[in-house]
Amino acid sequence: MSPLYARHKRTTLAIATAVAAGALLTTGLTSNASAAAKQPLTAAPAALSNSAHIALIHQAQADVAETAQQIGLGAKEKLIVKDVVKDVDGTVHTRYERTYAGLPVLGGDIVVHTSKAGKTEGITKATKATIKVASLKPQVTTAKAEKTALTAARTLGSTKSAADGARKVIWAGSGKPVLAYETVVGGFQDDGTPNKLHVITDAATGKKLFEYQGIENATGTGKTLYSGTVSLTTSLSGSTYSLTDASRGGHKTYNLKHGTSSGTGTLFTNTTNTWGTGAASSSSTDVTAAADAAYGAQETWDFYKNTFGRSGIKNDGVGAYSRVHYGSSYVNAFWDDDCFCMTYGDGASNTHPLTSLDVAGHEMSHGVTANTAGLDYSGESGGLNEATSDIFGTGVEFYANNSSDPGDYLIGEKLNINGDGTPLRYMDQPSKDGGSADYWSSSVGNLDVHYSSGVANHFFYLLSEGSGSKTINGVSYNSPTKNSSTITGIGRDKALQIWYKALTEYFTSSTNYSGARAGTLSAAAALYGSSSTEYSTVKAAWTAVNVTS
């Protein structure tokens, strides 16, 4: 769960044990710099048909036993294919989850990189620890684990009186793997956001090891339809139109009519193909918010499809769905990977829908992260999770090229959440929001993830646009560097390709800033060559935000 900004306080969740230090372990990875320099984008992800993508997944799953043996997994370990990415040059990157003695290994995810000829060229692991535990018999009861989880949830304002169950897992996110329980607590958080708090408890001691939210949300306010008059793809059945986009995986937009139901609500239909009035209304039947939500989903789908060849959030050609008019005066919006849906509140007085374009891109990008690297939503990995959504939300805004909402490196600038016209976050100098970090330090992981994200946001801006003062689309920026260096950007398009490749092929659930540096360097080397300007700029931009080797 990831709010667009920390609404209630600027402290992190109380986490007993941080995720292992990024643990981006790449072994045996080779790079042909000269070839990459001649054909710089041969390592870009290939655009695959849905049937071709599914076939790759099925083939990888059929070969899991052989793969597990080749990469040296233990006899009790098995692999489960999560996704497969194939590059233009034929390189295949297969992402796996692991089990141990039949139990899920949380923090044990692996990416295997294979050449066109089928040779394993490298492995990226969330943890380098050997997966092994002395006993599979818990010393504490599930009831105790559930009690610990409920206590953690109550600190976030939940009033739920019972957990949604505990399951045995192997927890590998904090160093030495241990037998543990994963407990999920539902209900609602103190601001009305649905709660799906995952709490990891040591099965031998009952100690809380980790926690993260499963609902990802955003917060803001607005007064009118943010994107002006736009074209929407809809469906016609008989004489009735509906907000169903069959060209983008069947995305639908539903009306919750100020309810908080976990269901879909009512599909928006109309006798004409005109949606909304260009102004918000407090009515539960207001269509303007629905038009904005449908547009945000449409542009986000097209951005991923046309920029990375990704077909939908799960890369399976299936559209998510959107719900508007959630709750009463709910000043938030959230992505929930369980329902595979995007939900928007109506803001203060039910007249300020949370449906701006960068909010849509930000939140649905949490779905992409959940279905690729799965960055844990806490500590430095949580900051990278939030930054990824800021980075791709910014990408969506520039991609849309909408004159009512030009692309910029400001987050939530249309929302006026602060009441003084300032945005929520600044990518060129994150500290301007009063809480975000410009540079990495050993304490960054203790910040709320919306503020620790500043380090990666700053890196991305420097990589794209460079340091110093400049004006882009009428917005003035002035980006400093920790080491007083001068950075010349490589352009946003290349920066996006590097971040996406790193996310989908090199980041794991526990990647921290050091791991992100390694992952983006691997991505830059694969795309442009290890002797390229792009590679050296990635290295310089990380150094400029104090992330070094």
Salt bridges, closest charged atoms under 4 A:
GLU77 OE1 - ARG98 NH1 2.72
ASP83 OD1 - HIS53 NE2 2.78
ASP87 OD2 - HIS93 NE2 2.74
ASP87 OD2 - LYS501 NZ 2.85
GLU97 OE2 - LYS82 NZ 3.67
ASP164 OD1 - LYS160 NZ 2.81
GLU182 OE1 - ARG167 NE 2.63
GLU182 OE2 - HIS198 ND1 2.95
ASP190 OD1 - HIS8 NE2 3.59
ASP191 OD2 - ARG7 NH1 3.69
ASP191 OD2 - HIS8 NE2 3.80
GLU211 OE1 - LYS208 NZ 3.02
GLU216 OE1 - HIS366 ND1 3.84
ASP245 OD2 - ARG248 NH1 2.80
ASP302 OD2 - ARG248 NH2 2.65
ASP336 OD2 - LYS196 NZ 3.04
ASP338 OD2 - LYS196 NZ 3.15
ASP346 OD2 - HIS258 NE2 3.12
ASP346 OD2 - HIS325 ND1 2.78
GLU363 OE2 - HIS362 NE2 3.68
GLU386 OE1 - HIS362 NE2 3.38
GLU386 OE2 - HIS366 NE2 3.09
GLU386 OE1 - ARG425 NH2 3.79
GLU386 OE2 - HIS450 NE2 3.77
ASP390 OD1 - HIS362 ND1 2.87
ASP390 OD2 - ARG425 NE 2.76
ASP448 OD1 - HIS450 ND1 2.38
GLU465 OE2 - ARG492 NH1 3.73
GLU505 OE1 - HIS93 NE2 2.84
GLU505 OE1 - LYS501 NZ 2.70
GLU534 OE2 - LYS494 NZ 2.62
